[in-house]
Amino acid sequence: MGHMHEGACGSIVRMHRVFVTIGGVDMTSKTITRADLCEAVYQKVGLSRSESASLVEAVIEEICSAAVRGESIKLSSFGTFTIRSKNERIGRNPKTGQEVPITPRRVMVFKPSNIMKDKVIEANRLRSAK
């Protein structure tokens, strides 16, 4: 747990945990990993560990493939991953102040759903009330 893994499409996959429990253990102070997701599926769904790992891998690969194709990924009650095209612009080297062109590129953007936002706000409210 807590490791980075070579992920689908050759990317390093790490997901930040907001206010999550796995197997009844509070995991808010760490980053959730692929292994954590596999363990959660194993604990909650009842598949074998190897079936759980295969399921998690298949889901991640499908999400990655859709993103590579430029498709949006909408997960109800969670959020939406979209690919946004950014135009060329002029940036500045912070050390020298010299203007540098930043080439056009495509970036992935995550927008949490209102349900997810509300859960995070409530979790933070409960945390600060302690």
N, CA and C of each residue as an Amber inpcrd file, in Angstrom:
protein
   390
   0.8340000  -1.1760000   0.0000000   0.0000000   0.0000000   0.0000000
   0.8790000   1.2390000   0.0000000   0.4120000   2.2860000  -0.6850000
   1.1680000   3.5170000  -0.7400000   2.1930000   3.5580000  -1.8590000
   2.1730000   2.5710000  -2.7430000   3.1360000   2.5240000  -3.8380000
   2.5000000   3.0430000  -5.1160000   3.3530000   3.4940000  -6.0430000
   2.8630000   3.8470000  -7.3670000   3.0050000   2.6020000  -8.2440000
   2.1150000   2.4370000  -9.1840000   2.1470000   1.3000000 -10.0810000
   2.1150000   1.7850000 -11.5150000   2.8260000   1.0590000 -12.3990000
   2.7270000   1.3270000 -13.8250000   1.3060000   0.9670000 -14.2070000
   0.5820000   1.9010000 -14.7360000  -0.8380000   1.6910000 -14.9570000
  -1.1900000   1.4420000 -16.4030000  -2.4690000   1.4180000 -16.6230000
  -3.0080000   1.2540000 -17.9570000  -2.4590000   2.3630000 -18.8520000
  -2.1880000   2.0520000 -20.0750000  -1.6620000   3.0070000 -21.0580000
  -0.2970000   3.5490000 -20.6500000   0.4390000   2.8170000 -19.8140000
   1.7890000   3.2150000 -19.4480000   1.8790000   4.3910000 -18.4960000
   0.7790000   4.7640000 -17.8630000   0.8130000   5.9190000 -16.9600000
   1.0260000   5.4500000 -15.5260000   1.5250000   6.3470000 -14.7100000
   1.6160000   6.0580000 -13.2850000   0.2710000   6.4420000 -12.6850000
  -0.3450000   5.5070000 -11.9780000  -1.6900000   5.7380000 -11.4780000
  -1.6510000   5.8940000  -9.9620000  -2.1270000   7.0350000  -9.4760000
  -2.3400000   7.2720000  -8.0560000  -3.6190000   8.0690000  -7.9370000
  -4.4530000   7.6970000  -7.0130000  -5.6910000   8.4300000  -6.7940000
  -5.6620000   8.9390000  -5.3660000  -5.9960000  10.1990000  -5.1770000
  -5.9670000  10.7620000  -3.8380000  -7.2430000  10.4270000  -3.1080000
  -7.1110000   9.9450000  -1.9070000  -8.2380000   9.5670000  -1.0800000
  -8.7960000  10.8090000  -0.3960000 -10.0870000  10.9900000  -0.4260000
 -10.7000000  12.1620000   0.1880000 -11.0920000  11.8250000   1.6280000
 -12.0770000  11.0030000   1.8240000 -12.5120000  10.6020000   3.1550000
 -13.0480000   9.1960000   2.9940000 -12.1870000   8.2000000   2.9730000
 -12.5480000   6.8540000   2.5560000 -12.1890000   5.8560000   3.6400000
 -13.0010000   4.8100000   3.7590000 -12.6240000   3.6810000   4.5970000
 -12.5750000   2.4410000   3.7350000 -11.6100000   1.6050000   4.0110000
 -11.5150000   0.3050000   3.3410000 -11.4750000  -0.7350000   4.4410000
 -12.4220000  -1.6550000   4.3970000 -12.4880000  -2.6710000   5.4330000
 -12.6730000  -2.0650000   6.8090000 -13.3610000  -0.9150000   6.8920000
 -13.6210000  -0.2750000   8.1640000 -12.4620000   0.5500000   8.7030000
 -11.3460000   0.6220000   7.9570000 -10.1820000   1.3770000   8.4140000
 -10.1600000   2.7330000   7.7170000 -10.0520000   3.8070000   8.5120000
  -9.9960000   5.1620000   7.9600000  -8.6920000   5.3380000   7.1970000
  -8.7820000   5.7140000   5.9230000  -7.6090000   5.8420000   5.0700000
  -7.4450000   7.2720000   4.5680000  -7.8960000   8.2610000   5.3340000
  -7.9050000   9.6300000   4.8490000  -6.5270000  10.2500000   4.7720000
  -5.5560000   9.7110000   5.4590000  -4.2540000  10.3590000   5.5110000
  -3.2790000   9.7980000   4.4850000  -3.7480000   9.0280000   3.5390000
  -2.8380000   8.4600000   2.5540000  -3.4160000   8.5420000   1.1540000
  -2.6400000   8.1070000   0.2200000  -3.0650000   8.0470000  -1.1740000
  -3.5350000   6.6340000  -1.4700000  -4.7020000   6.5170000  -2.0800000
  -5.2190000   5.1950000  -2.4160000  -4.4680000   4.6580000  -3.6300000
  -4.1440000   3.3890000  -3.5860000  -3.3960000   2.7660000  -4.6750000
  -4.2580000   1.7240000  -5.3720000  -3.7380000   1.2120000  -6.4330000
  -4.3700000   0.1340000  -7.1640000  -4.6040000  -1.0640000  -6.2390000
  -3.6030000  -1.3670000  -5.4170000  -3.7320000  -2.4840000  -4.4770000
  -4.8650000  -2.2330000  -3.4810000  -5.0240000  -0.9890000  -3.0420000
  -6.1260000  -0.6380000  -2.1340000  -7.4770000  -0.8610000  -2.8140000
  -7.5800000  -0.4660000  -4.0700000  -8.8300000  -0.6660000  -4.8080000
  -9.1350000  -2.1600000  -4.9490000  -8.1110000  -2.9480000  -5.2680000
  -8.2960000  -4.4040000  -5.3940000  -8.7610000  -4.9950000  -4.0710000
  -8.1530000  -4.5560000  -2.9680000  -8.5300000  -5.0550000  -1.6400000
  -9.9690000  -4.6600000  -1.2990000 -10.3720000  -3.4420000  -1.6530000
 -11.7380000  -2.9950000  -1.3890000 -12.7400000  -3.8420000  -2.1700000
 -12.4410000  -4.1240000  -3.4260000 -13.3260000  -4.9810000  -4.2290000
 -13.3920000  -6.3670000  -3.6050000 -12.2420000  -6.8890000  -3.2100000
 -12.1810000  -8.2060000  -2.5740000 -13.0510000  -8.2380000  -1.3110000
 -12.9310000  -7.2060000  -0.4650000 -13.6600000  -7.1540000   0.8090000
 -15.1670000  -6.9500000   0.6100000 -15.5290000  -6.0680000  -0.3270000
 -16.9290000  -5.6530000  -0.4400000 -17.7400000  -6.4730000  -1.4320000
 -17.0970000  -6.9900000  -2.4840000 -17.8420000  -7.6880000  -3.5270000
 -17.7830000  -9.1970000  -3.3300000 -16.6880000  -9.6650000  -2.7570000
 -16.5890000 -11.0990000  -2.5000000 -15.9100000 -11.8880000  -3.6060000
 -15.3240000 -11.2000000  -4.5840000 -14.5440000 -11.9100000  -5.6010000
 -13.2290000 -12.3510000  -4.9830000 -12.5440000 -13.2920000  -5.6280000
 -11.2150000 -13.6750000  -5.1550000 -10.2770000 -12.4920000  -5.3530000
  -9.1190000 -12.5440000  -4.7170000  -8.1590000 -11.4390000  -4.8640000
  -7.7260000 -11.2990000  -6.3230000  -7.5170000 -12.4060000  -7.0010000
  -7.0720000 -12.3110000  -8.4020000  -8.2030000 -11.8050000  -9.3020000
  -9.4360000 -12.2160000  -9.0400000 -10.5730000 -11.6920000  -9.8090000
 -10.7720000 -10.2010000  -9.5210000 -10.5880000  -9.8060000  -8.2730000
 -10.7080000  -8.3940000  -7.9000000  -9.6660000  -7.5630000  -8.6240000
  -8.4320000  -8.0500000  -8.6650000  -7.3530000  -7.3440000  -9.3610000
  -7.6660000  -7.2410000 -10.8510000  -8.1700000  -8.3080000 -11.4430000
  -8.5190000  -8.2910000 -12.8680000  -9.6320000  -7.2850000 -13.1490000
 -10.6120000  -7.2230000 -12.2680000 -11.7180000  -6.2790000 -12.4350000
 -11.2150000  -4.8400000 -12.3580000 -10.4050000  -4.5340000 -11.3590000
  -9.8620000  -3.1870000 -11.2150000  -9.0300000  -2.8340000 -12.4420000
  -8.1750000  -3.7420000 -12.8990000  -7.3530000  -3.4960000 -14.0860000
  -8.2140000  -3.2250000 -15.3120000  -9.2840000  -4.0030000 -15.4840000
 -10.1650000  -3.8300000 -16.6420000 -10.8460000  -2.4610000 -16.6140000
 -11.2940000  -2.0310000 -15.4410000 -11.9600000  -0.7280000 -15.3180000
 -10.9720000   0.3930000 -15.6210000  -9.7760000   0.3180000 -15.0360000
  -8.7660000   1.3510000 -15.2730000  -8.3690000   1.3900000 -16.7450000
  -8.1960000   0.2430000 -17.3590000  -7.8220000   0.1900000 -18.7800000
  -8.9210000   0.8020000 -19.6500000 -10.1790000   0.5340000 -19.3290000
 -11.2860000   1.0870000 -20.1100000 -11.3360000   2.6010000 -19.9730000
 -11.1520000   3.1100000 -18.7560000 -11.1400000   4.5580000 -18.5350000
  -9.9880000   5.1920000 -19.3080000  -8.8150000   4.5740000 -19.2240000
  -7.6380000   5.1100000 -19.9110000  -7.8340000   5.0990000 -21.4290000
  -8.3510000   4.0100000 -21.9550000  -8.5670000   3.9100000 -23.4000000
  -9.5510000   4.9660000 -23.8910000 -10.6200000   5.1920000 -23.1280000
 -11.6020000   6.2120000 -23.5040000 -10.9460000   7.5940000 -23.5080000
 -10.1130000   7.8630000 -22.5090000  -9.4330000   9.1640000 -22.4390000
  -8.4870000   9.3410000 -23.6160000  -7.7610000   8.3010000 -23.9790000
  -6.8350000   8.3760000 -25.1130000  -7.6000000   8.6620000 -26.4080000
  -8.8130000   8.1210000 -26.5210000  -9.6540000   8.3790000 -27.7060000
 -10.2730000   9.7720000 -27.6630000 -10.0870000  10.4960000 -26.5580000
 -10.6360000  11.8450000 -26.4350000 -12.0580000  11.8780000 -25.9270000
 -12.5510000  10.7630000 -25.4050000 -13.9180000  10.6890000 -24.9050000
 -13.9750000  11.1660000 -23.4490000 -15.1320000  11.6680000 -23.0480000
 -15.3610000  12.0100000 -21.6450000 -15.7420000  10.7450000 -20.8950000
 -15.3710000  10.6850000 -19.6250000 -15.7130000   9.5550000 -18.7730000
 -16.5580000  10.1130000 -17.6410000 -17.8440000   9.7660000 -17.6260000
 -18.7560000  10.2780000 -16.6060000 -19.1360000   9.1360000 -15.6760000
 -18.7840000   9.2830000 -14.3990000 -19.1090000   8.2860000 -13.3830000
 -20.1320000   8.9220000 -12.4410000 -21.3750000   8.4860000 -12.5560000
 -22.4680000   9.0460000 -11.7920000 -22.1360000   9.0740000 -10.3000000
 -22.4570000  10.1560000  -9.6370000 -22.2210000  10.3950000  -8.2140000
 -20.7410000  10.5530000  -7.8650000 -19.8550000  10.4980000  -8.8560000
 -18.4260000  10.6540000  -8.6100000 -17.9000000  11.8930000  -9.3170000
 -17.9500000  11.8700000 -10.6540000 -17.4870000  13.0220000 -11.4070000
 -17.2310000  12.6760000 -12.8560000 -16.6870000  13.6510000 -13.5770000
 -16.4450000  13.5020000 -15.0050000 -15.0040000  13.8560000 -15.3360000
 -14.3550000  12.9690000 -16.0800000 -13.0290000  13.2260000 -16.6270000
 -13.2280000  13.6640000 -18.0710000 -12.6630000  14.7980000 -18.4490000
 -12.7580000  15.2580000 -19.8300000 -11.3700000  15.6190000 -20.3360000
 -11.2330000  15.6140000 -21.6500000  -9.9960000  16.0300000 -22.2960000
 -10.2340000  17.4360000 -22.8210000  -9.3870000  18.3550000 -22.4150000
  -9.5240000  19.7480000 -22.8270000  -8.3210000  20.1260000 -23.6860000
  -8.5890000  20.7880000 -24.7900000  -7.5120000  21.2840000 -25.6400000
  -7.1250000  22.6790000 -25.1760000  -5.8350000  22.8810000 -25.0210000
  -5.3340000  24.1960000 -24.6110000  -4.5700000  24.7950000 -25.7840000
  -4.8250000  26.0530000 -26.0460000  -4.1630000  26.7450000 -27.1480000
  -2.7390000  27.1170000 -26.7930000  -1.9790000  27.4500000 -27.8200000
  -0.6270000  27.9460000 -27.5850000  -0.7230000  29.2810000 -26.8560000
   0.2210000  29.5060000 -25.9600000   0.2470000  30.7750000 -25.2400000
   1.6860000  31.1030000 -24.8690000   1.8730000  32.2980000 -24.4260000
   3.2010000  32.7360000 -23.9970000   3.2910000  32.5960000 -22.4810000
   4.3130000  31.8730000 -22.0290000   4.5830000  31.7370000 -20.6000000
   5.8560000  32.4830000 -20.2690000   6.2450000  32.4130000 -19.0220000
   7.4440000  33.1020000 -18.5780000   8.2850000  32.1610000 -17.7340000
   9.5870000  32.1250000 -18.0190000  10.5090000  31.3670000 -17.1950000
  10.6080000  32.1010000 -15.8510000  10.2270000  31.4410000 -14.7380000
  10.2080000  32.1580000 -13.4590000  11.5920000  32.6020000 -12.9760000
  12.6340000  31.9130000 -13.4010000  13.9810000  32.2950000 -12.9560000
  14.5190000  33.4960000 -13.7190000  14.2970000  33.4980000 -15.0500000
  14.8980000  34.5520000 -15.8750000  13.9130000  35.6300000 -16.2910000
  12.6120000  35.3160000 -16.2350000  11.6110000  36.2680000 -16.6880000
  11.4490000  36.2710000 -18.2000000  12.2270000  35.4290000 -18.8810000
  12.1780000  35.3750000 -20.3440000  10.8680000  34.7440000 -20.8100000
  10.2770000  35.3390000 -21.8530000   9.0440000  34.7840000 -22.4200000
   9.3650000  33.5040000 -23.1800000   8.4940000  32.5060000 -23.0030000
   8.6850000  31.2040000 -23.6390000   7.3380000  30.7600000 -24.2030000
   7.3030000  30.3170000 -25.4670000   6.0300000  29.8220000 -26.0080000
   5.6790000  28.4590000 -25.3900000   4.4170000  28.2900000 -24.9920000
   3.9210000  27.0100000 -24.5000000   3.0700000  26.4300000 -25.6150000
   3.4630000  25.2590000 -26.0890000   2.8110000  24.6560000 -27.2600000
   1.3860000  24.2060000 -26.9310000   0.5380000  24.1180000 -27.9530000
  -0.8260000  23.6210000 -27.7360000  -0.7630000  22.1750000 -27.2420000
  -1.6930000  21.7900000 -26.3890000  -1.6910000  20.4400000 -25.8620000
  -3.0820000  20.0750000 -25.3940000  -3.2360000  18.7900000 -25.1030000
  -4.4900000  18.2870000 -24.5450000  -4.2200000  17.8320000 -23.1210000
  -5.0980000  18.2160000 -22.2230000  -4.9340000  17.8620000 -20.8180000
  -6.2070000  17.2050000 -20.2970000  -6.0590000  16.3420000 -19.2950000
  -7.2160000  15.7150000 -18.6730000  -7.6470000  16.5620000 -17.4790000
  -8.9530000  16.7630000 -17.3700000  -9.5190000  17.5720000 -16.3020000
 -10.5670000  16.7170000 -15.5870000 -10.5840000  16.7900000 -14.2560000
 -11.6050000  16.0910000 -13.4750000 -12.5210000  17.1110000 -12.8230000
 -13.8270000  16.9180000 -13.0000000 -14.8190000  17.7850000 -12.3480000
 -15.6770000  16.8910000 -11.4620000 -15.5790000  17.0550000 -10.1440000
 -16.3780000  16.2070000  -9.2490000 -17.8640000  16.5270000  -9.3760000
 -18.6840000  15.5000000  -9.1580000 -20.1350000  15.7040000  -9.1880000
 -20.5620000  16.4960000  -7.9570000 -21.7630000  17.0380000  -8.0030000
 -22.2920000  17.7590000  -6.8400000 -22.4240000  16.8310000  -5.6390000
 -22.7560000  15.5660000  -5.8790000 -22.8620000  14.5920000  -4.7870000
 -21.4960000  14.4090000  -4.1300000 -20.4340000  14.2770000  -4.9400000
 -19.0830000  14.1160000  -4.3960000 -18.6610000  15.3730000  -3.6410000
 -18.9440000  16.5390000  -4.2110000 -18.6080000  17.7980000  -3.5260000
 -19.2830000  17.8650000  -2.1610000 -20.5640000  17.5070000  -2.1170000
 -21.3080000  17.5420000  -0.8570000 -20.7160000  16.5710000   0.1600000
 -20.3070000  15.3840000  -0.2940000 -19.7010000  14.3980000   0.6160000
 -18.3970000  14.9350000   1.1990000 -17.5950000  15.5780000   0.3770000
 -16.3180000  16.1280000   0.8420000 -16.5640000  17.2580000   1.8290000
 -17.5100000  18.1420000   1.5070000 -17.8340000  19.2560000   2.4080000
 -18.3100000  18.7160000   3.7540000 -19.1920000  17.7220000   3.7320000
 -19.7150000  17.1390000   4.9710000 -18.6000000  16.4580000   5.7640000
 -17.7350000  15.7190000   5.0870000 -16.6240000  15.0480000   5.7740000
 -15.6920000  16.0730000   6.4200000 -15.4060000  17.1520000   5.7250000
 -14.5550000  18.1960000   6.2950000 -15.2350000  18.8910000   7.4730000
 -16.5490000  19.0780000   7.3740000 -17.3030000  19.6880000   8.4800000
 -17.2380000  18.7890000   9.7070000 -17.4270000  17.4800000   9.5070000
 -17.3730000  16.5290000  10.6240000 -15.9620000  16.4680000  11.2170000
 -14.9570000  16.5130000  10.3460000 -13.5750000  16.4400000  10.8050000
 -13.2360000  17.6590000  11.6520000 -13.6440000  18.8450000  11.2070000
 -13.3010000  20.0740000  11.9460000 -14.1310000  20.2130000  13.2270000
 -15.2550000  19.4990000  13.3320000 -16.0890000  19.5570000  14.5250000
 -15.5070000  18.7330000  15.6800000 -14.5390000  17.8730000  15.3590000
 -13.9410000  17.0160000  16.4010000 -13.0310000  17.7870000  17.3040000
